[in-house]
Amino acid sequence: MDIQRTEDGFISKLPANVDTLGLQRMIDYLKYKEATADSKAGQENIDKLAKEPKANWWKENKYRFIK
């Protein structure tokens, strides 16, 4: 693996035999880090936002699991 720093960012060269699924996960993580770099949201806010859809989903789907 080779990583070079340029004025605009980084250039990375990987061998052709790198696992593409793992590589895609790494790219997704880096995109997430880039998108959230300037976020001022705290973990408490994020947890609260994450609970809302889960609660709504459970209300709509619990009949499928509990009879």
Secondary structure as GFF3:
##gff-version 3
##sequence-region A 1 67
A	DSSP	beta_strand	2	5	.	.	.	ID=ss1
A	DSSP	beta_strand	10	13	.	.	.	ID=ss2
A	DSSP	alpha_helix	20	36	.	.	.	ID=ss3
A	DSSP	alpha_helix	43	61	.	.	.	ID=ss4
A	DSSP	three_ten_helix	62	64	.	.	.	ID=ss5
###
